């Protein structure tokens, strides 16, 4: 038996993870028709994680539950959760994502809030969930997770003693004078939270949430200075009120500080997005008797060796002694770093000089052809009979 596991990320703007895996599988079968192909879509834990997880064998029986929540700018927005038993998976980008904010017109960092993510947790609580996995990638927010905590019951007071009864936003952080955790629901004490993120930034400072990510969320230098001041005020109050120095957590700066807010709840852990996705999806079970793994993404570069899909897949392949090949839309500077992670070979889809628009239009065709060639090379080396040979 020649078993090939197809574990590709989405090719942004071109193919979903499922489409990429199916195209790759078609290429494998074109070369070796009797090969056993296992389609296993993957994600790095950011945008698209729910869609990917819902399609994996380990999450069979899960339910995608719709939820109307507030988006990054406090407007009603249709989102969803993925629930299986007492497990609830939440994709932050589905309610306060930066791509949705950009499609709507412009970014307004000081008006941003994570309130909708807290609403999603409350929906999970009502459904009986006590284990939460929250993907932190792709947010438009920078409120330190204050909105998330407010939605769950934390009360925020201004320096004049007045309760903030409206949805709290980034701009409110500098006005805070007191925080009260007493109204948090009792069932939260029974819950565990796993935050998936691919950064180790803390909440504050030059390498914190505001200064590293704030500009891409629409913040000017003047705004970022003001926001950092407010974030420092918020962090000091939160550290004191919670008894936890979550402001110092590595990963606390993810999603504009939502990581730190999850840390303030306690019973929280941080995990690389790809590791969480591979574990939840039951990836290792697919590697039994596998001969080869084909992974890939839209662009492979130096960042791919730091927690992206090919890196995570390679680590699991090496653990189970299954060779891994990466086929990507483009190979950029630093892609070769993946060799150290266990990738056996790197291939680009492009079969000649192509414009970006043409390569994206032909994405599935090019991926299928590239995977056929990979399979022909690998099968020939293994002495496997190829299609077209006598």
C-alpha positions in Angstrom: 0.0 0.0 0.0 1.3 3.4 -1.0 -0.4 5.9 1.4 -0.1 9.7 0.9 -1.4 12.2 3.4 -2.4 15.6 1.9 -2.1 18.3 4.6 -2.1 21.7 3.0 -3.1 25.1 4.2 -5.2 27.5 2.2 -3.6 29.5 -0.6 -5.1 32.8 0.3 -7.3 34.4 -2.4 -6.9 31.3 -4.5 -7.8 28.0 -2.8 -9.3 26.9 0.5 -7.4 24.3 2.4 -9.9 21.6 1.3 -9.6 22.7 -2.4 -5.8 22.6 -2.2 -5.8 19.1 -0.6 -8.2 17.8 -3.2 -6.1 19.2 -6.1 -3.0 17.7 -4.6 -4.7 14.3 -4.2 -5.8 14.4 -7.8 -2.1 14.9 -8.8 -1.0 12.0 -6.7 -3.6 9.7 -8.3 -2.7 10.9 -11.8 0.8 9.5 -11.2 -0.1 6.4 -9.1 -3.8 5.5 -9.5 -3.8 2.8 -6.8 -2.3 5.1 -4.2 -4.3 5.6 -1.0 -4.8 9.3 -0.5 -5.9 10.9 2.8 -7.2 14.4 2.6 -6.5 16.3 5.8 -7.1 20.1 5.5 -5.0 22.1 8.0 -4.8 25.7 9.2 -2.3 27.6 11.4 -5.2 28.5 13.8 -6.1 31.8 12.3 -8.7 32.6 9.8 -10.5 29.5 8.4 -9.8 27.3 11.4 -13.5 26.4 12.0 -14.1 25.4 8.4 -11.0 23.3 8.4 -11.6 21.6 11.7 -15.2 20.8 10.9 -14.1 18.7 7.9 -11.6 16.5 9.8 -12.4 13.0 11.0 -11.6 13.7 14.7 -14.3 16.4 14.7 -17.1 14.3 13.2 -20.2 14.9 15.1 -19.4 18.5 15.8 -22.0 21.2 15.2 -21.5 24.6 13.8 -23.7 26.9 15.9 -24.6 30.3 14.6 -24.3 33.3 16.9 -25.1 37.0 16.4 -22.4 39.0 18.1 -20.8 42.4 17.8 -17.9 42.9 15.4 -14.7 44.8 16.0 -16.6 48.1 15.8 -19.7 47.1 17.9 -22.0 46.4 14.9 -24.2 43.3 14.9 -22.5 40.5 13.0 -23.3 36.9 12.1 -20.7 34.4 13.4 -20.5 30.8 14.5 -18.9 28.4 17.0 -17.8 24.8 16.6 -19.1 22.6 19.4 -18.5 19.0 20.1 -19.5 17.7 23.5 -18.1 20.1 26.1 -15.5 21.5 23.6 -16.1 24.9 22.0 -13.8 26.2 19.3 -13.9 29.9 18.6 -12.3 31.7 15.7 -11.8 35.4 16.8 -11.5 36.5 13.2 -15.1 35.5 12.6 -16.4 38.3 14.8 -13.6 40.9 15.0 -11.4 40.1 12.1 -9.3 42.6 10.2 -10.2 41.3 6.8 -13.9 41.9 7.4 -13.1 45.3 8.8 -11.1 46.2 5.7 -13.9 45.0 3.4 -16.3 47.3 5.3 -14.2 50.3 4.4 -11.6 51.5 6.9 -9.9 50.6 10.2 -10.6 52.4 13.4 -8.3 51.1 16.1 -9.5 53.3 18.9 -13.1 52.2 18.4 -12.2 48.5 18.4 -13.5 45.9 20.9 -13.3 42.2 21.5 -16.8 42.1 23.1 -18.0 39.7 20.4 -15.5 37.1 21.4 -16.8 37.2 24.9 -20.4 36.8 23.6 -19.2 33.7 21.8 -17.9 32.2 25.0 -21.2 32.9 26.7 -23.0 31.1 23.9 -20.6 28.1 24.5 -21.3 28.2 28.2 -25.1 28.1 27.6 -24.5 25.1 25.4 -22.8 23.3 28.3 -19.2 23.7 27.0 -16.4 23.9 29.6 -13.3 23.5 27.3 -12.6 26.4 25.0 -10.1 26.8 22.2 -9.9 30.3 21.0 -8.0 31.2 17.8 -6.4 34.6 18.1 -5.2 35.3 14.6 -6.3 38.1 12.2 -8.0 40.5 14.6 -8.7 44.2 14.0 -8.8 44.9 17.8 -6.4 46.5 20.3 -8.5 46.8 23.5 -6.4 44.4 25.6 -9.3 42.0 25.6 -11.4 44.4 27.8 -14.4 43.9 25.6 -14.1 40.2 25.9 -14.0 40.4 29.7 -16.9 42.9 29.8 -19.1 40.6 27.8 -18.4 37.8 30.3 -19.3 40.0 33.3 -16.2 42.0 34.4 -17.2 45.5 35.3 -15.1 48.5 34.4 -15.3 51.9 36.1 -13.9 55.2 35.1 -11.8 57.3 37.4 -14.8 59.3 38.4 -16.4 56.1 39.7 -19.0 55.7 37.0 -19.6 52.3 35.5 -18.9 51.9 31.8 -22.3 50.6 30.6 -21.7 50.9 26.9 -19.4 48.5 25.1 -15.8 49.2 26.1 -13.3 50.1 23.4 -9.6 50.8 23.1 -10.2 54.5 23.6 -11.7 53.8 27.1 -8.6 52.2 28.6 -6.9 55.4 29.6 -10.1 56.5 31.5 -10.3 53.4 33.8 -10.0 53.7 37.5 -11.3 50.4 38.8 -12.0 46.8 37.7 -14.4 44.4 39.4 -14.4 40.6 38.7 -17.2 39.8 41.1 -19.9 39.4 38.5 -18.2 36.8 36.4 -20.5 33.7 36.1 -19.7 30.9 38.5 -19.4 28.3 35.7 -16.3 30.1 34.3 -14.4 28.6 37.2 -15.1 25.2 35.8 -13.7 26.1 32.4 -10.3 25.8 30.7 -9.1 28.0 27.9 -6.5 27.3 25.3 -5.4 30.3 23.2 -3.9 29.6 19.9 -1.3 32.1 18.6 1.9 32.3 16.7 3.5 35.3 18.4 5.1 35.6 21.8 4.6 39.3 22.2 3.6 40.5 25.7 0.9 43.1 26.3 3.1 46.2 26.8 6.2 47.8 25.6 8.1 48.2 22.3 7.4 44.6 21.4 3.9 44.6 22.8 0.5 44.5 21.2 0.2 48.1 20.4 3.6 49.0 18.9 4.1 45.8 16.9 0.6 45.3 15.5 -1.2 48.6 16.0 -0.1 50.3 12.8 -1.5 47.5 10.6 -4.8 47.9 12.4 -5.1 51.6 11.4 -3.3 53.3 14.2 -1.2 56.5 13.6 1.9 57.1 15.7 0.0 59.7 17.8 -2.9 57.2 18.3 -0.5 54.4 19.3 1.2 56.6 21.9 -2.2 57.3 23.4 -3.3 53.7 23.2 -0.1 52.4 24.8 -0.6 54.8 27.7 -4.2 53.5 28.1 -3.0 49.9 27.9 -0.5 50.4 30.7 -3.2 51.8 32.9 -5.5 48.9 32.0 -2.8 46.3 32.7 -1.9 47.7 36.1 -5.6 47.6 37.2 -6.1 44.1 35.8 -3.0 42.7 37.4 -4.1 44.0 40.7 -7.8 43.0 40.4 -7.1 39.5 39.1 -4.0 38.7 41.2 -2.4 37.5 37.9 0.4 39.2 36.0 -1.1 38.2 32.6 0.3 41.5 31.2 3.7 39.7 31.3 2.6 36.5 29.5 4.3 35.6 26.3 1.4 35.6 23.8 -0.6 38.0 25.8 -0.2 40.6 23.1 -1.9 38.4 20.5 -5.1 39.8 19.0 -4.5 43.2 20.5 -4.2 41.9 24.0 -7.0 39.3 23.9 -4.3 36.7 24.9 -3.7 38.6 28.1 -7.4 38.8 28.9 -7.8 35.1 28.6 -4.8 34.7 30.9 -6.6 36.9 33.5 -9.4 34.4 33.7 -7.0 31.7 34.9 -6.8 28.0 33.8 -5.5 29.3 30.5 -2.7 27.9 28.3 -1.1 29.1 25.1 -0.3 26.9 22.1 1.0 27.4 18.6 -2.0 27.5 16.3 -0.7 24.7 14.0 -0.1 22.4 17.0 -3.6 23.0 18.4 -5.1 22.4 14.9 -3.1 19.2 14.4 -4.1 17.8 17.8 -7.8 18.7 17.5 -8.0 17.3 14.0 -6.5 14.0 15.0 -3.6 14.4 12.4 -1.3 11.9 14.0 -3.8 9.1 13.6 -3.6 9.6 9.8 0.1 9.0 9.7 -0.1 5.3 10.5 1.4 3.3 7.5 1.8 6.6 5.6 4.5 6.6 2.9 4.6 10.4 2.2 3.1 13.7 3.4 2.5 16.6 1.0 2.0 19.9 2.7 2.0 23.5 1.3 0.8 27.1 1.5 0.4 30.1 -0.6 3.9 31.5 0.1 6.7 29.9 1.9 9.4 32.1 3.3 11.5 32.6 6.5 8.3 33.0 8.6 7.1 29.5 7.6 9.8 28.0 9.8 8.3 29.7 12.9 5.0 27.9 13.5 3.3 27.9 10.1 1.6 24.9 8.6 4.6 23.3 6.8 6.8 23.6 10.0 4.1 22.0 12.2 3.4 19.2 9.7 7.1 18.5 9.2 7.6 18.1 13.0 4.8 15.5 13.1 6.2 13.7 10.0 9.6 13.5 11.6 8.2 12.2 14.8 6.5 9.3 12.9 9.4 8.9 10.4 7.2 9.9 7.4 9.0 12.0 4.8 7.4 15.4 4.1 7.4 17.5 0.8 6.2 21.1 0.7 4.5 22.4 -2.5 3.7 26.2 -2.3 2.5 29.0 -4.5 5.8 30.8 -4.2 9.2 30.1 -2.5 10.8 33.3 -1.1 13.9 34.1 0.8 14.4 31.9 3.9 12.1 29.1 2.7 15.2 26.7 3.0 15.0 27.1 6.8 12.3 24.4 6.6 14.9 21.8 5.7 16.1 22.1 9.3 12.5 21.5 10.5 12.2 18.2 8.6 10.9 19.2 5.2 12.6 16.9 2.6 12.1 19.1 -0.5 10.5 22.4 -1.5 8.6 23.0 -4.8 6.9 26.0 -6.3 3.7 25.7 -8.4 4.8 28.0 -11.2 5.7 26.1 -14.4 7.0 29.2 -16.2 6.9 33.0 -16.1 3.5 33.9 -14.8 1.7 36.9 -13.5 0.3 36.7 -10.0 -3.3 36.9 -11.3 -2.6 34.1 -13.8 -1.0 31.8 -11.3 -3.9 32.3 -8.9 -6.4 31.7 -11.7 -4.7 28.5 -12.5 -3.9 27.5 -8.9 -5.7 24.2 -8.7 -4.4 23.1 -12.1 -0.8 24.1 -11.2 -1.0 22.4 -7.8 -2.3 19.2 -9.3 0.5 19.1 -11.9 3.2 19.9 -9.3 2.0 17.1 -7.0 1.9 14.7 -9.9 5.5 15.4 -10.6 6.4 15.1 -6.9 4.7 11.8 -6.8 6.3 10.5 -10.0 9.8 11.4 -8.6 9.1 9.8 -5.2 7.4 6.7 -6.6 10.2 6.2 -9.2 12.7 6.3 -6.3 10.7 3.7 -4.4 10.2 1.5 -7.4 6.5 1.9 -7.5 4.7 1.4 -10.9 3.7 4.7 -12.5 0.7 5.4 -14.7 1.7 5.1 -18.3 4.5 2.6 -17.7 4.3 -0.8 -19.2 
